[in-house]
Amino acid sequence: MTTTSTPAEELEDLGPRIRELLQAGNTTGAGEVAGAMHASDLADLLEDLDDEHRIPLLTSVPIELASGALAEMEEGDERADLLSALAPELRVELLHELADDDAADLIGELEPPEQLKVLEELEPEEAGELIGLLKYEEDSAGGLMTTELVALDAGLTAAEAIEAVRIQGREVEDFYTVFVVDQGGRLLGTLRLDDLVIADPTNQIGELVEAPVATVHPLEDQEEVGRLISRYNLASIPVVGGDGVLLGRITFDDVIDVIEAEQTEDILRLAGLQDEDDLRHTWQQAVRARLPWLSLNLLTAALAASVILLFEDVIDQVLTLAFLAPIIAAMGGSSGTQSLAITIRRITVEGSGRARGHVMREILIGLFNGAVLGVGIAILALVVDGDPRLGLVVLLAMWGNQVVAGFAGAFVPATLDRIGVDPSIASSVFVHTLTDLCGFFLLLGLASRLLLSG
């Protein structure tokens, strides 16, 4: 699919012009102006338009641009409703123009009765291919893959293979890798195009095959697919069944969207939000989404603060502790968050279970950082209070809490990952509660022993 690229400064002018033409009823003119846009930019415009203007604009642009824009729209009810509202003939054209994985994603967003209706409108062969993709979960390798690929029999000669690539390549969009299979369709490996071109025409391509760097099963989670493509710098990765039969391929451009979605999801979960939809919530919906999380934080914060009540007499006698306690707790929380972010990042990039040896590293970092920060807050305590014993108390409390922060920031997500719980969901609650509890307890407990024992 070919779309034009519009300079950024012109995009700001195109949107208002298209809206004016649509409001004036000049659909043809709006389509001509929109025809100069890239599919992604047109998708953004369609999302911003009123429902009454979306279909007229979509039907007035070239079919390639319309299908690309529909695929580039945010997943969800809006583009599903737009697809349902199109005339059956146009809907068939749009879906036929799309790669089968994009078409399956679109159809998968429809309600089951509507899915059946759309599939019945398609040619039986095309509908069968899409049904085969729709059986996989959206966040699995099967849900990402396309069955459109270039696959050659290992028994072909180089000359025959080149001709086969020419023929198959006309039907495949953006193919980067040639796959080689046996007569049973089982994947043997990949073939570099430059090796194929310079090979002796009479040589069999089976001699040129390179073992695949990585493969994925169709039920593999999309996050693992993204990790493999990123790790090995692959343009595409083959999807194979349990019997080794080549089912399809996943290209890097599909994985870019996956990586972005997974990282966004992790960031939102660390903040207590459920998914990317929270970014588009009304204030009432945002309250319903965030209030339970804040209520949980209220309980854990109260639990940490209850330590202060246990040492009320100590604070009454050394008032400076009330000034120093929040500093030690806050520094522990900051360090715990840093360790937590690094650990979750390691789990995300390197795969589940890879953060278990990370705990000792974070403890060592906490030991060093705690020593430096402890000296700093000890000097501050001496300036404020003048008692060297208080300086020793805050040094030890800061040092100890930094070690706790490093340990908790690595151990909590690693443990949650080990038991099958997403570490980005609940880790921050446990880590912050633990660092607050330990920070207050270390400071006030040491103070009661070293300052007031005599």
ChimeraX attribute file (.defattr): number of C-alpha atoms within 10 A of each C-alpha:
attribute: neighborCount
match mode: 1-to-1
recipient: residues
	/A:1	13
	/A:2	9
	/A:3	15
	/A:4	11
	/A:5	13
	/A:6	13
	/A:7	10
	/A:8	9
	/A:9	8
	/A:10	10
	/A:11	19
	/A:12	10
	/A:13	10
	/A:14	19
	/A:15	21
	/A:16	12
	/A:17	16
	/A:18	21
	/A:19	19
	/A:20	13
	/A:21	16
	/A:22	21
	/A:23	13
	/A:24	10
	/A:25	13
	/A:26	15
	/A:27	21
	/A:28	16
	/A:29	17
	/A:30	25
	/A:31	20
	/A:32	15
	/A:33	16
	/A:34	25
	/A:35	18
	/A:36	17
	/A:37	24
	/A:38	19
	/A:39	26
	/A:40	18
	/A:41	18
	/A:42	27
	/A:43	23
	/A:44	16
	/A:45	22
	/A:46	23
	/A:47	15
	/A:48	11
	/A:49	15
	/A:50	10
	/A:51	13
	/A:52	10
	/A:53	15
	/A:54	16
	/A:55	17
	/A:56	18
	/A:57	25
	/A:58	24
	/A:59	16
	/A:60	17
	/A:61	23
	/A:62	14
	/A:63	16
	/A:64	16
	/A:65	26
	/A:66	23
	/A:67	26
	/A:68	24
	/A:69	22
	/A:70	28
	/A:71	22
	/A:72	17
	/A:73	20
	/A:74	12
	/A:75	13
	/A:76	12
	/A:77	12
	/A:78	15
	/A:79	22
	/A:80	20
	/A:81	14
	/A:82	16
	/A:83	22
	/A:84	18
	/A:85	11
	/A:86	16
	/A:87	11
	/A:88	15
	/A:89	10
	/A:90	14
	/A:91	19
	/A:92	16
	/A:93	15
	/A:94	21
	/A:95	23
	/A:96	15
	/A:97	18
	/A:98	20
	/A:99	18
	/A:100	21
	/A:101	22
	/A:102	23
	/A:103	21
	/A:104	26
	/A:105	19
	/A:106	20
	/A:107	23
	/A:108	21
	/A:109	19
	/A:110	19
	/A:111	14
	/A:112	11
	/A:113	8
	/A:114	15
	/A:115	17
	/A:116	14
	/A:117	13
	/A:118	19
	/A:119	17
	/A:120	11
	/A:121	13
	/A:122	19
	/A:123	11
	/A:124	11
	/A:125	9
	/A:126	13
	/A:127	18
	/A:128	13
	/A:129	16
	/A:130	23
	/A:131	17
	/A:132	13
	/A:133	25
	/A:134	18
	/A:135	12
	/A:136	16
	/A:137	17
	/A:138	17
	/A:139	14
	/A:140	18
	/A:141	29
	/A:142	29
	/A:143	25
	/A:144	28
	/A:145	25
	/A:146	25
	/A:147	20
	/A:148	21
	/A:149	22
	/A:150	22
	/A:151	23
	/A:152	25
	/A:153	22
	/A:154	22
	/A:155	17
	/A:156	17
	/A:157	19
	/A:158	24
	/A:159	17
	/A:160	17
	/A:161	22
	/A:162	16
	/A:163	11
	/A:164	16
	/A:165	15
	/A:166	11
	/A:167	12
	/A:168	15
	/A:169	17
	/A:170	11
	/A:171	12
	/A:172	14
	/A:173	12
	/A:174	12
	/A:175	17
	/A:176	15
	/A:177	20
	/A:178	20
	/A:179	24
	/A:180	28
	/A:181	22
	/A:182	17
	/A:183	11
	/A:184	10
	/A:185	17
	/A:186	17
	/A:187	27
	/A:188	20
	/A:189	21
	/A:190	21
	/A:191	22
	/A:192	14
	/A:193	14
	/A:194	8
	/A:195	13
	/A:196	21
	/A:197	13
	/A:198	9
	/A:199	16
	/A:200	13
	/A:201	15
	/A:202	11
	/A:203	16
	/A:204	20
	/A:205	24
	/A:206	21
	/A:207	12
	/A:208	18
	/A:209	20
	/A:210	14
	/A:211	12
	/A:212	15
	/A:213	14
	/A:214	15
	/A:215	20
	/A:216	21
	/A:217	18
	/A:218	24
	/A:219	16
	/A:220	16
	/A:221	18
	/A:222	23
	/A:223	20
	/A:224	19
	/A:225	25
	/A:226	26
	/A:227	17
	/A:228	20
	/A:229	21
	/A:230	16
	/A:231	11
	/A:232	11
	/A:233	11
	/A:234	17
	/A:235	15
	/A:236	20
	/A:237	24
	/A:238	26
	/A:239	27
	/A:240	22
	/A:241	16
	/A:242	9
	/A:243	9
	/A:244	16
	/A:245	16
	/A:246	24
	/A:247	20
	/A:248	23
	/A:249	26
	/A:250	27
	/A:251	21
	/A:252	19
	/A:253	10
	/A:254	15
	/A:255	22
	/A:256	14
	/A:257	11
	/A:258	18
	/A:259	20
	/A:260	12
	/A:261	15
	/A:262	18
	/A:263	14
	/A:264	14
	/A:265	18
	/A:266	23
	/A:267	18
	/A:268	18
	/A:269	20
	/A:270	20
	/A:271	16
	/A:272	21
	/A:273	19
	/A:274	16
	/A:275	16
	/A:276	15
	/A:277	10
	/A:278	15
	/A:279	10
	/A:280	9
	/A:281	13
	/A:282	9
	/A:283	10
	/A:284	8
	/A:285	11
	/A:286	15
	/A:287	12
	/A:288	11
	/A:289	17
	/A:290	15
	/A:291	12
	/A:292	12
	/A:293	14
	/A:294	13
	/A:295	11
	/A:296	12
	/A:297	18
	/A:298	12
	/A:299	12
	/A:300	19
	/A:301	16
	/A:302	12
	/A:303	15
	/A:304	21
	/A:305	16
	/A:306	13
	/A:307	18
	/A:308	18
	/A:309	10
	/A:310	12
	/A:311	16
	/A:312	11
	/A:313	12
	/A:314	20
	/A:315	17
	/A:316	11
	/A:317	12
	/A:318	16
	/A:319	11
	/A:320	14
	/A:321	21
	/A:322	15
	/A:323	12
	/A:324	18
	/A:325	21
	/A:326	14
	/A:327	15
	/A:328	28
	/A:329	27
	/A:330	15
	/A:331	20
	/A:332	30
	/A:333	26
	/A:334	15
	/A:335	27
	/A:336	29
	/A:337	22
	/A:338	16
	/A:339	28
	/A:340	29
	/A:341	21
	/A:342	17
	/A:343	25
	/A:344	24
	/A:345	16
	/A:346	17
	/A:347	19
	/A:348	20
	/A:349	18
	/A:350	15
	/A:351	16
	/A:352	16
	/A:353	13
	/A:354	16
	/A:355	23
	/A:356	17
	/A:357	12
	/A:358	19
	/A:359	20
	/A:360	14
	/A:361	14
	/A:362	27
	/A:363	22
	/A:364	15
	/A:365	18
	/A:366	25
	/A:367	18
	/A:368	14
	/A:369	17
	/A:370	27
	/A:371	17
	/A:372	14
	/A:373	18
	/A:374	25
	/A:375	18
	/A:376	15
	/A:377	20
	/A:378	24
	/A:379	19
	/A:380	15
	/A:381	24
	/A:382	16
	/A:383	12
	/A:384	12
	/A:385	15
	/A:386	12
	/A:387	13
	/A:388	13
	/A:389	15
	/A:390	23
	/A:391	23
	/A:392	21
	/A:393	25
	/A:394	31
	/A:395	24
	/A:396	20
	/A:397	28
	/A:398	33
	/A:399	26
	/A:400	23
	/A:401	32
	/A:402	35
	/A:403	25
	/A:404	25
	/A:405	35
	/A:406	32
	/A:407	24
	/A:408	27
	/A:409	33
	/A:410	30
	/A:411	25
	/A:412	20
	/A:413	28
	/A:414	29
	/A:415	16
	/A:416	16
	/A:417	21
	/A:418	16
	/A:419	9
	/A:420	10
	/A:421	14
	/A:422	16
	/A:423	23
	/A:424	22
	/A:425	20
	/A:426	17
	/A:427	26
	/A:428	25
	/A:429	17
	/A:430	15
	/A:431	28
	/A:432	26
	/A:433	21
	/A:434	23
	/A:435	30
	/A:436	27
	/A:437	21
	/A:438	25
	/A:439	32
	/A:440	27
	/A:441	22
	/A:442	22
	/A:443	24
	/A:444	28
	/A:445	19
	/A:446	19
	/A:447	23
	/A:448	19
	/A:449	12
	/A:450	14
	/A:451	17
	/A:452	11
	/A:453	8
	/A:454	6
